[in-house]
């Protein structure tokens, strides 16, 4: 019965599109934005098969069966997409994903759907004293939320499947807050009464000279000495510049950071000399990592 109703829903949806919605595959017009993303089926960790339907307003398209990607055109100001999927041998599922009203093209990233829905809860705290961080943005499985004054957050309608806990544990979330290093996280336990609790997310300040609780650091010297003065050394995390240091005549630089996979870049705007980027992967058992560079 559920499959029959789902089939009727899809038929009506595409009939409406054909009558005046304009479809999801036409060219972008005035007042129209393109909404892009990738739908992932939690049970397999890959693209839905058969394809899922993605609806934005009265327009709809289907996902690419190879990688789950989609592009659907919608009126400017659209603020949600509806994903409909009929898994083979299972009940149909629907997931709505909300986002800020778009005035230009929107990139949604990965939208995870599953057989069930749960709430994901936790807290974001300062690493130095475990005090709350309010206003931190937490993203997980296509959902986004902001922490309250006590550092707590709650993400509703997150995809879940008790028969695919490995795939669920592999999902990576991310938390960011102004003035702090961003942090990635994964769930470490399953749902209890339809709620998944995430361990406290501890963020370290990205400013000042005071190191985190453990003094992890990256430092080095830029040479040769006659070219080093004024070199801008930038520390990157996940493709985002998070610290900069301008060297003096001795060419020395340094950053206090917590464990993570960083990249250090070197560029002197005065003489246009550069040095190759260097990976700086700090493991939890390493306290000091040296990266020297030679400008060319």
N, C-alpha and C positions, 0 to 999 in steps of 0.2 A: 504493500500500500504506500509506504514511504517513497519507494522508488518511482511509483506511478505519479505521485504528487510532485516529486522533484522533476520528472520529465515534463510535466505540464508547465511547471514554473519556468524551465529553460525555454520551452516552446513559446510561451507568452512573452518572455523577455526578448527573444530575438524577433518576434512578430512586431513588438513595439518599436524595436530599433529600426526594422525595415520600413515602418510606416513614417518615421520622422525623426528618429534619434540620430541618424547620420552614421551609425556604425562606429566600430573601434579601429577600423583599418584605414580610414580616409586621411587626407592631408590635413595638417593643422590650419585652422581658419582664425579670423579675427575674433578675439574673446574666448579662444580655446587654448587649453594647455595640454601637454602630454604628461601622463602619469606613468612612471616606469618602476619596475620592481621585479622581484623573483619570489615565486611561491614555492615553498618546500613542504613536502609531506613527511611528518615526523616519523612515521612508521618505517620509512626507508631512508630518510635523511636526504632524499633527492627530489627530483621533479615529480609532480603528481602524474600518475598514469592510470586511466586516460587523463587527458588534459583537464585542468580546472577552468572555470569561467570567472573572469574578473569584471565586475560591473562598477561603473562610476557614473552616477546619475542615470540617464537613460541610455548611455553607451556601454558596450561590453566587448570583450575580446576573450580569447582563450590563451592559456599558457603554452609556451614551447615545451613539447614533451621531452626534449633532450636536457634542458637545464632549468625549466620552470620560469623563464623570463617572460615578461609581458610589457606591452605598451598600449595604453588606452587613452584616447582623447576625451576630454571633458570640458565643460564650461569653466572659465576662470572663477575661482572662489570655491571650487569643489573641495570638500574637506574629509572625504572618506571613500573607501572602496569596499565592495562586498565580494568575498571570494566564496564560490560554490563548488563543491567537489563531491562526486559520487565514486567512492572507492569500490573496486571489484570485491563483491562478497561482503560489503558492509553497508552501514546506514549512511545516507548523505550528510555532509557537514557544511555549515556556513560560518564564516568568520568575517566580522566587520573590523576594518582597521581605520582609525581616525588620525588625522594630521592637521596641521595648521592650514587654513584656507590658502590655496595656491593662486598667486597672480602671475607666476611663470612656471615653466616645466618643473615637475616634482620627481625626485628620486627617493623611493621608499626603502630601498635595500631589500633584505630578506624578510619575507612575511611567512611565518611558520604556522601551518594548520595541522590539526591532529584529531584523533577520534574523540577526545574529551577536552574540557576546558577547566583550568584551575586558576587560583590567585597565587601570585608570587609576592612574598613580603620580606622585609628586612629593614636594616638601618644602615645609614652612612655616617661614620664618625671620624673625628680627627685622630691620626695615629699617635699624636703626642700625649693626649690626655683623655681620649675616648669621649670627648664632648661632641654634641650633635652638630651636624652640618645641614642647615636648611637650604632649600633651593637647589640641591644637587639634582642633576638629571640622570635618571636610570633608564637604560634601554635594554630590552631583552625580547627575543623572538618576534620582533616587529611591534612590540608594545613599548610605550614610553610613559614615565611618570616623574614627578618632582617630589623631593623629600619635604616633610613638614618640619615644624619648629623643633621637634624632638628627634629629627633625623630619620624618621620612619617613612617608608613608601609601600604602596600596594598596587600591583599591576593586575588588572582583571582580565579574564578571558584569554589566558595564555594557553597555547596548545600543549596537550599532554596525552600520553598513551602509556598505561601501566605495562603494556607488553613491549615497549620500546624504550626502556629506561636508559639504555646505553646511548641512544640517539638524543634523548633529553639531556643527559649529563654532558654530552658533547656540545650543546648549544652554549655559545659565549655571549655573555652580556657585557655591558660597559657602563661605567658611572663617571661623570665629569662634574666639576664644580669650579667656579671662578676662583683662582688663587691656589688650586691644588693640582697635583699630577692626576691625570685620568687613570682609571684602573679597569682591567678586564676581570671577569669572574665567570664561574660555572656553577651550576647547582650540584650539590654533593649528596642530596637525599631526595627521595620520592615524595609524593603528596600524602598528606594525612588530613582526612576530612576535606578534601579538595583544596588544600592549601600547601604550597611549597615554601619552606623557610630557607632563606639564604643567610649564610654566616655574615656577621657584621663586616661591612666593607670599610676598611680603614684607609683614609687618604692622607698623604703627606703634602705639606705646603710646598709650593714651587718658587717661593721667594725667600730672601734672607740668607744669612750665612750659617744659621743653626742647622745642623744635620738632623735627619730623622733619628729615632731611638738607637739604631745601629748606624755607625758612620760609614755608609757606603759612599764611595766617591770615584769620580773619573777625573784624571788630571794629566798634564803633559806639557811639552815645550814645543813651540813652533820655531823653525829655523829656515834659512840661515839668519844670523842676528841682524844683518844689514837690511833684511826684507821683512822681519817679523813684526816690528812695531806697528800697531794699529790693525792687526789681523783680527777679524771677527770670527770667533769660534762659536758655532751653533750646535746645540744638542737637540736631537730629534727623537720623538717617541711616537711610533705608529704613524709616521709621515707628518707629524705636527711639530713645529719648533717650540720647545718649552723653556729653553734657557739660552742666553747669549753672553759671551765674555769677550771683551776687547783687550788684546794683549798690549803690554807696554814694551819697553826696550829689551827686557829679558826674555820675552816670548812665552812666558809661562801663563797657563790658564788652569782652571779647576771648577768642578761642579759637585755639590752634594746631592746625591740621588739615592733612591731606594732600588732594590733589584729590578731588573727589566732588560729588555732588548732595545738598545739605543743606537743611534748613528751620530757620529761627530763630523761636521763639515768645517772647512777652513777657507776663508776668502778675505783678501786684503783689498778694500775698496780704493786705497790710495795708489797702489802700484799695480792693481789688477792681477796680482799673483794668487794662485790657488794651490791646494793640495788635495789629493784624492780623499773621498769620504772614507771613514773608518767605522766598522761595526764595533760596538762596545757592549757586550752582553754580560751583565752583572748577575751572577748566580747568588743564591742566598748565603753560600759559604765563602764568598769573596768580598773583602772589604775595600780593596784598593785596586784600581785598574788604570794602567798608564797607556796613553796613546800619544806618541810624538808624531810630528808632521814636518815635512820639508816642502816649502813653497817653491813653485816652478813657474 
